[in-house]
Amino acid sequence: MLRLSILLSLLFPLCAIASPLTIYDQTDLGGTGTPIPLRYSIYSDSEIPNDLNDRISSFRLEAGHMAVVSDLGSGLGPGKTYIADQEDLIVSALPEELDNAVSFIRVVPWRSSNKKGTGGDLSDEPSVDASWYYRWSRDIGEGQALGEREYVPMSWGAGGARDEALPDYLAMDQVTHILGFNESDNCFDQSGQYGDPKLCNVPTAVDFYKNLQRVGLRLGSPATREEGAQNTNGWLNQFMTQAEAADIRIDFVALHWYDWESQPKANPVVPASQIFRRFKRYLSNAYHRHRRPLWITEFNANINRATDIQNEFLQLALPYLESIGYVERYAYFQPLTGTGDFFENGQLTSTGEIYRDQVSTLSYTPNKMPSIWESQDVGNVGLPGTTIHAGGTFTVCGSGSGIGGIADEFHYMYTPLNGDGSIIVHVDAILQRGDSKAGLMIRETLDTGSKHASMLLTEYGQARFEHRSSMNGSTGAIIKSIPSGPYWLKLERQGDVITGSYSNDAENWTTLSEQTITLSEDVHVGLAVSSQNDTNFCDTIFKSLSLSSVSDDSDNDQLPDQWELKFFTNLTTSEGGTSNYDGDSNTDFEEYIVGTDPTDPRSFFSSSPTKADNGFLEITFPGVAGLTYTLEISNDLSPGSWNTVNSISPSSDGPQLLNYTQPDSPSALFGRIKAEN
């Protein structure tokens, strides 16, 4: 039995389609579809084909394109940006303010870039492996003209938003974004110092900024200094409030950060971990205040800090920026003082190497939750929580007075569990706010006083097994300080016994507690996060979430619902039995039995009737250098029965062999090979 399950991540440009947008005058793509040709310019009012001005109710946008729509032909009214990145986007019904009201359309090719970027072109310097850049202006750099990296123009000051500047943006056929004003909150420096009245006057900035909507590109807010973005009455909050009141479209929030609040001139030598914690808080506050993706277009540990501190800070910050769901892009700002710069004498410095070596992920991914999961607040939380999903990583943000006592307040991402099962997750990062808790929970109902068992973690490495065994009863807790991360948590249910465990590698588990709690057969299981405080959030990054359960089969096709919803969008995609969704040599039922992916023709098994005596199993298979191949065995093919017994990491391509002898000579012995990077 051979199983090859190899994941590949390929990024390639999508070819522009002649008519990437099709509009309809009825909801659910009803009526006659009218194609909108790609011409890089704007369709407004009577230019919208087929007399569909103010008559659009739904549309289809082809993959690899972006569309901006507005209810005014000028683009200045209520509007929205739609992105079809890797797959087509179907909008079955426009929001109320745009339904039968669209008078402005611009469609452009979308460019899939990674999060990591740079301030400045840097094309003449050694590469730091960044996929986009900006230049504090709207001028086109050589890199943009050649298409090597994505160029993002900036309206540095009011001049970039005047009518005479708008044709510059329209002429850039590879541009999809515009950055707003540069530190317009500063009345004595940067863009805020110019004008009469000055651009630092919020109503003045709002009035100029709204004109950028006319070009039909994705818009970033003005990027302010820390003090301008830090407080609820700060410049950025005033700007966003006034812009929203005027129905001005702002698609993402741009930020600058240099840790000035720590008084770095007087305190240049501080632990990088403290700087990093302040950085995380700053980003969290900005996201939850404005609920838009963040671009950090200038940041470092501060010009007054030495290279070793800059480097330690970057080694903490960069993986976090790549993982946290609400950060879309970032660009490090070089102090240009010889400490924390990328280059010296034409060579990469240690700082530049750290930046170069950070693997970057796609900047934009649609926040599309897997269909089996739901997300909501439990209890009367002070601030509404949220869950962001991107590429298998979940960012769960919760407030609430806490998990504990006789009632709970927290944010919960959950799915039904019928009967026995287990859930495992890697807790990648927790933004600590006082006594914040984050982790796994099995819960009977969504009532605040429900019976539950939870395996939780704090940022400082405290594992907590908390449980409530009766409705509205008190909460018990078993607490233990555990070694430094990485942290994995596991909750298992077997009958009425709930077991909570932790691990540093997801293989060697330590049981924290085992409790007997009488729960109904059908419960909820998932991720729970609480800041333990109604006035702020705990933001937690979860990875490698896995759930195993004995699930119902509501469509009677021999495939458990939980398994079908993991791989397919609904229960009717696969009919079970002889259905073969991916067209490989295995039916969907066979792929369920052996644990392969029914949607990927590269993930399959093959078997041979030959079986050596005395429980000896040997598999020969084609191998590739750089991968690790693991032999797993089972005696009955049942889910959960597979065990790893041997592995190999070949140094060259070619035939490979793995074998195993089971001492007790079983009546049946099956094997499969798993290939992983």
TIPA-275201 format. One record per residue (C-alpha): x, y, z. Coordinates in steps of 0.02 Angstrom, whole numbers, plus 50000, padded with zeros to 5 digits. Each point is the difference from the previous one (the first is absolute). Example, Ala and Ser with C-alpha at 12.3 -4.5 7.8 and 13.67 -1.06 7.14 Angstrom:
BEGIN
      X      Y      Z
  50615  49775  50390
  50069  50172  49967
END
This chain:
BEGIN
      X      Y      Z
  50000  50000  50000
  50081  50162  49942
  49946  50172  50051
  50081  50155  49929
  49932  50160  50073
  50113  50144  49949
  49947  50180  50022
  50066  50127  49876
  49976  50187  50009
  50018  50084  49831
  49980  50184  49964
  49976  50050  49820
  49927  50152  49911
  49822  49980  49938
  49973  50054  49820
  49882  50145  49976
  49830  49949  49932
  49918  50104  49863
  49839  50024  50099
  50038  49952  50181
  49840  50074  50075
  49823  49947  49957
  49859  50103  50074
  49817  49950  50024
  49841  50098  50032
  49931  49867  50117
  50068  49918  50157
  50084  49829  49992
  50070  50038  49826
  49823  50010  49933
  49949  50081  49837
  50114  50025  49851
  50184  50012  50041
  50090  50152  49932
  50190  49986  49983
  50109  50148  50049
  50157  50003  49890
  50168  50031  50081
  50060  50170  49940
  50086  50070  50156
  49889  50155  49996
  49839  50038  50090
  49820  49961  49954
  49883  50131  50070
  49816  50042  49980
  49943  49971  49820
  50168  49918  49955
  49947  49846  50097
  49945  49879  49861
  49826  49937  49963
  49915  50146  50090
  50046  49924  50170
  50044  50164  50086
  49913  49993  50170
  49933  49827  49955
  50132  49877  50061
  49954  49874  50136
  50132  49863  49985
  50159  49958  49905
  50138  49875  49965
  50183  50056  50008
  50128  49884  49920
  50152  49943  50099
  50149  50116  49991
  49903  50163  49996
  49939  50141  50112
  49843  50105  49979
  49955  50164  50084
  49819  50058  49994
  49913  50157  50064
  49825  50072  49997
  50059  50164  49920
  50074  50012  49827
  50143  50102  50073
  50047  49858  50118
  49974  50115  50150
  49846  49920  50074
  49983  49843  50105
  50109  49868  49918
  50081  49831  50024
  50154  49906  49939
  49983  49819  49945
  50149  49883  49973
  50000  49832  49911
  50174  49939  50040
  50024  49814  49966
  49820  49955  49955
  49847  50081  49923
  49896  50112  50114
  49810  49991  49988
  49904  50140  50086
  49822  49935  50004
  49929  50161  50071
  50079  50171  50015
  49987  50087  50169
  49845  50107  50022
  50089  50166  49968
  50064  49936  49830
  49856  49890  49941
  49927  50080  49843
  50112  50150  50036
  50170  49964  49918
  50054  50141  49882
  50190  49976  50006
  50101  49845  49954
  50186  49974  49980
  50075  49827  49970
  50188  49969  50003
  50110  49844  50007
  50040  49949  50177
  50180  49964  50048
  50033  49871  50135
  50143  50067  50105
  50070  49941  50165
  49994  50096  50163
  50183  50052  50004
  50044  50163  49911
  50123  50144  50006
  49998  50188  50010
  50100  50050  49847
  50035  49903  49841
  50166  49923  50058
  50020  49920  49828
  50185  50048  49995
  50035  49913  50167
  50012  49815  50048
  49828  49923  50008
  49903  49990  50163
  49869  49892  49911
  49857  50125  50012
  49858  49991  49874
  49938  50181  50007
  50065  50176  50035
  49950  50182  50011
  50101  50161  49980
  49909  50134  50102
  49933  50070  49835
  49888  49958  49852
  50147  49987  49878
  50023  49834  49911
  50164  49912  50037
  50095  49886  49882
  49944  49846  50094
  49816  50040  49968
  50030  50034  49817
  50086  49832  49979
  49873  49907  50107
  50134  49925  50113
  49916  50052  50163
  49834  50082  50038
  50010  50189  50012
  49882  50092  50117
  49988  50188  49969
  49972  50121  50143
  49906  50163  50004
  50134  50073  50115
  49907  50163  50028
  49850  50096  49938
  50079  50022  49828
  49985  49814  49965
  49812  50009  50025
  49962  50151  49890
  49907  49977  49836
  50157  50030  49896
  50091  49855  50087
  49866  49868  49971
  50050  49958  49819
  50169  49943  50068
  49916  49859  50096
  49885  49954  49855
  50152  49982  49886
  50080  49866  50110
  49930  49839  49927
  50084  49889  50131
  49942  50098  50152
  49858  49944  50114
  50029  50103  50159
  50033  50179  50056
  50078  50046  50167
  49928  50154  50085
  50089  50153  50070
  50168  49983  50089
  49988  50053  50184
  49867  50130  49965
  49968  50008  50187
  50164  50097  50022
  49969  50188  49986
  50187  50039  50005
  50076  49869  49883
  49961  49879  49858
  49838  50027  49901
  49902  50071  50145
  50099  50163  50002
  49943  50057  49827
  49845  50091  49941
  49888  50138  50061
  49917  49933  50099
  50134  49869  50031
  49970  49818  49956
  50013  49958  50185
  49828  50079  50016
  49890  49844  49997
  49855  50072  49897
  50127  50063  49872
  50082  49829  49987
  49830  49914  49982
  49950  50121  49862
  50158  49968  49899
  50004  49813  50033
  49824  49967  49934
  50057  50050  49825
  50110  49844  49991
  49841  49896  49984
  49982  50065  49821
  50138  49885  49934
  49917  49837  50053
  50147  49921  50091
  50015  49922  50173
  50033  50140  50125
  50107  50007  50156
  49971  50126  50139
  50126  50137  50039
  50146  49926  50097
  50022  50094  50163
  50132  50003  50134
  49972  49891  50153
  49918  50138  50100
  49882  50033  49855
  49936  49821  49998
  50017  49950  50182
  49851  50079  50087
  49813  50000  49973
  50007  50191  49981
  50157  49995  49892
  50016  50073  49826
  49971  49836  49907
  49843  49959  50098
  49930  50173  49965
  50042  49981  49815
  49920  49828  49988
  49844  50057  50093
  49974  50150  49887
  50040  49900  49842
  49876  49864  50045
  49866  50129  50037
  50028  50069  49824
  49991  49824  49920
  50181  50008  49945
  50072  49831  49954
  50157  49950  50097
  50054  49820  49967
  50148  49981  50119
  50088  50096  50139
  50183  50051  49982
  50107  50022  50156
  50173  50058  50056
  50083  49939  50160
  50169  50035  50081
  49966  49964  50185
  50012  50184  50048
  49883  49971  50147
  50142  49910  50091
  50110  50157  49998
  50140  49910  49905
  50122  50146  50011
  50003  49979  50188
  49977  49810  49992
  50097  49935  49850
  50041  49830  50077
  49844  49899  50036
  49952  49819  49967
  49936  49974  49823
  49855  49900  50072
  49934  50157  50085
  50011  50099  49839
  49910  49860  49909
  49860  49995  50128
  49968  50187  49978
  50001  49976  49811
  49868  49862  50011
  49890  50107  50112
  50013  50146  49879
  49946  49893  49853
  49859  49919  50097
  49930  50167  50057
  50004  50068  49822
  49915  49848  49926
  49861  49988  50127
  49968  50187  49992
  49982  50006  49811
  49964  49817  49950
  50098  50010  49839
  50157  49910  49941
  50163  50081  50057
  50151  50053  49899
  50150  50047  50107
  50095  50107  49875
  50136  50061  50119
  50063  49912  50156
  50156  49953  50097
  50055  49986  50182
  50053  50184  49998
  50144  50098  49928
  50081  50012  50173
  50019  49812  50020
  50147  49893  49951
  50004  49872  49861
  49988  49850  50116
  49838  50067  50074
  49931  50040  49826
  50042  49823  49946
  49924  49916  50152
  49843  50104  49977
  49986  49952  49816
  50023  49816  50041
  49848  50014  50113
  49897  50119  49894
  50017  49929  49825
  49925  49826  50033
  49861  50084  50097
  49960  50120  49857
  49995  49853  49880
  49881  49901  50111
  49879  50127  50076
  49845  50006  49893
  49967  50187  50002
  50171  50055  49936
  49996  50003  49811
  50170  50078  49959
  50154  50072  50083
  50158  50094  49951
  50147  50023  50119
  50074  50176  50009
  50189  50006  50000
  50067  50125  50129
  50146  50039  49881
  50113  50028  50150
  50107  49844  49985
  49893  49909  50129
  49860  49892  49933
  50029  50041  49816
  49986  49871  49860
  50161  50040  49908
  50182  50044  50033
  50130  50021  49862
  49883  49920  49875
  49972  49844  50106
  49856  49941  50108
  50023  50031  50186
  49937  49881  50134
  49839  50102  50003
  49981  49984  49812
  50028  49813  50009
  49866  49980  50134
  49877  50097  49891
  50050  49904  49843
  49984  49830  50084
  49826  50028  50068
  49885  49894  49892
  49852  50107  49949
  49822  49946  49967
  49861  50071  49891
  49948  50172  50057
  49818  49983  49952
  49895  49848  50036
  49810  50007  50009
  49941  49974  50179
  49902  49844  49957
  49968  49883  50145
  50000  49812  49966
  49818  49950  49990
  50000  49891  50156
  50049  50144  50114
  49896  50140  50074
  50057  50148  50104
  49909  50107  50129
  50012  50084  50168
  49935  49906  50152
  49926  50108  50136
  49981  50188  50007
  50176  50049  49948
  50052  50182  50008
  50079  50000  49826
  49946  49887  49856
  50129  49869  49954
  50051  49935  49831
  50082  49852  49913
  50111  50018  49846
  50049  49849  49896
  50143  49999  49874
  50089  49848  49932
  49959  49884  50144
  50046  50129  50133
  49865  50069  50114
  50016  50168  50088
  49869  50002  50138
  49972  50163  50093
  49894  50004  50156
  49954  50117  50141
  49881  49958  50143
  50014  49993  50188
  50073  49826  49991
  49984  49812  50002
  49965  49945  50178
  49886  50026  50148
  49819  49953  49967
  49986  50084  49828
  50116  50031  49854
  50030  50144  49879
  50116  49965  49852
  50012  49977  49812
  49974  49824  49935
  50037  49917  49833
  49911  49833  50006
  49926  49852  49909
  49882  49861  50055
  50072  49840  50073
  49896  49843  50015
  50065  49873  50125
  50184  49969  50029
  50136  50100  49917
  50154  50106  50022
  50063  50171  49946
  50182  50056  49985
  50073  50171  49962
  50166  50092  49995
  49987  50163  50099
  50122  50106  49902
  49984  50167  50091
  49893  50084  50132
  49987  50187  50022
  50001  50013  50189
  49875  50117  50082
  50007  49970  50187
  49931  49827  50035
  49951  49957  49821
  49962  49819  49960
  49998  49909  49833
  49986  49820  49946
  49880  49855  49976
  49825  49974  50068
  49867  49864  49999
  49834  50080  50049
  49826  49929  50018
  49905  50158  49947
  50037  50181  49954
  49918  50062  50161
  50115  50098  50115
  49985  49874  50142
  50017  49843  49894
  50097  49847  50055
  50170  49996  49916
  50179  49939  50004
  50140  50111  49935
  50186  49983  49970
  50066  50178  50005
  50164  50093  49991
  50067  50170  50050
  50139  50096  49911
  50120  49968  50144
  49990  49810  49985
  49866  49955  50126
  49893  49851  49951
  49825  49993  50074
  49871  49860  49997
  49836  50083  50049
  49834  49911  50017
  49820  50028  50054
  49908  49838  50036
  49825  50071  50029
  49897  50136  49918
  50037  50169  50083
  50116  49912  50120
  50172  50057  50057
  50156  49976  49894
  50144  49890  50054
  50176  50026  49936
  50161  49899  49996
  50146  50117  49964
  50181  49964  49956
  50146  50104  49937
  50074  49911  49851
  50163  50016  49901
  50020  50129  49863
  49914  49969  49834
  49955  49948  49871
  49834  49954  50079
  49876  49869  49944
  49837  49965  50091
  49884  49850  49992
  49826  49961  50068
  49930  49824  49990
  49826  49936  50038
  49969  49816  50033
  49830  49970  50075
  49986  50118  50149
  50189  50014  50022
  50082  50160  49935
  50191  50005  49993
  50105  50157  49975
  50182  49987  49945
  50142  50109  49937
  50155  49969  49895
  50151  50087  49923
  49999  49895  49841
  49823  49927  49977
  50072  49826  50027
  50051  49986  50182
  49852  50051  50108
  49987  50040  50185
  49829  49982  50080
  49954  50149  50108
  49834  49932  50061
  49864  49873  49971
  49823  50040  50059
  49835  49908  49994
  49863  50117  49937
  49830  49938  49944
  49966  50085  49834
  49865  49971  49869
  50048  49898  49847
  50000  50156  49891
  50117  50139  50058
  50101  50144  49928
  50189  49992  49983
  50123  50132  49943
  50112  50149  50040
  49962  50116  50146
  50081  50170  50034
  49965  50125  50139
  50095  50156  50052
  49924  49980  50174
  49961  50186  49985
  49854  50084  49911
  50104  50150  49946
  50131  49916  49888
  50038  49847  49894
  50105  49845  50005
  50059  49957  49824
  50059  49821  49975
  50076  49911  49851
  49953  49817  49981
  50079  49882  49873
  49989  49816  49950
  49824  49979  50068
  49939  49820  49988
  49839  49919  50056
  49961  49815  50003
  49829  49935  50045
  49875  49861  49980
  49881  50101  49894
  49824  49981  49931
  49972  49956  49817
  49843  50100  49966
  49998  49962  49812
  50032  49813  50024
  50143  49991  49875
  50123  49908  50117
  50102  50160  50017
  49992  50089  50169
  49932  50178  49987
  50153  50069  50091
  50116  49923  49870
  49896  50058  49852
  49990  50179  50061
  50188  50003  50029
  50035  49968  49815
  49840  50054  49910
  49888  50152  50009
  49844  49898  50043
  49938  49823  50031
  49939  49974  49822
  50166  50028  49909
  50049  49818  50023
  49875  49858  49988
  50112  49877  50090
  50011  49821  49941
  50078  49999  49827
  50007  50191  49983
  50175  50060  49952
  50008  50190  50016
  50183  50027  49954
  50008  49868  49863
  50145  49900  50072
  49999  49812  50022
  49902  50004  50165
  49817  50029  50040
  49957  50132  50129
  49953  49863  50123
  50170  49916  49977
  50087  50168  50028
  49901  50024  50160
  50051  49828  50063
  50187  50024  49972
  50007  50186  50041
  50049  50074  49831
  49934  50163  49923
  49847  49968  49888
  50020  50169  49912
  50182  49977  49947
  50044  49871  49865
  50180  49999  50065
  49939  49931  50167
  49955  49817  49979
  50040  49823  50054
  50046  49843  49905
  50007  49825  50071
  50073  49831  49958
  49926  49831  50050
  50175  49936  50036
  50036  49981  50185
  50158  49923  50070
  49994  49876  50144
  50014  50047  50183
  49925  50173  49984
  50138  50069  49887
  49952  50150  49894
  50111  50081  49868
  49955  50146  49885
  50105  50067  49857
  49952  50171  49933
  50072  50145  49897
  50085  50127  50113
  50053  50182  49983
  50148  50078  50089
  49952  50124  50135
  49839  49914  50053
  49972  49887  50150
  49907  49837  49969
  49914  49914  50145
  49935  49821  50006
  49838  49983  50097
  49918  49832  50037
  49826  49941  50048
  49922  49829  50033
  49821  50044  49952
  50000  50165  49901
  49885  50083  50127
  50019  50189  50027
  50122  50037  50139
  50084  49829  49988
  50153  50058  49902
  50168  50003  50089
  50170  50064  49940
  50132  49863  49999
  50139  50055  49881
  50059  50150  49898
  50132  50056  49876
  50064  50167  49931
  50088  49958  49835
  50149  50103  49944
  49965  49968  49816
  49853  49962  49886
  49959  49820  49957
  49921  49840  50067
  49985  49990  50190
  49957  49858  50116
  49919  49993  50173
  49957  49842  50095
  49933  49939  50166
  49980  49835  50091
  49857  49980  50124
  50053  49871  50130
  49832  49919  50034
  49970  49953  49816
  49826  50079  49983
  49864  49934  49886
  50010  50162  49899
  50128  50138  49988
  49977  50155  49892
  50125  50138  49967
  50001  50172  49923
  50135  50125  49957
  49978  50183  50044
  50112  50130  49918
  50025  50169  50083
  50113  50150  49976
END
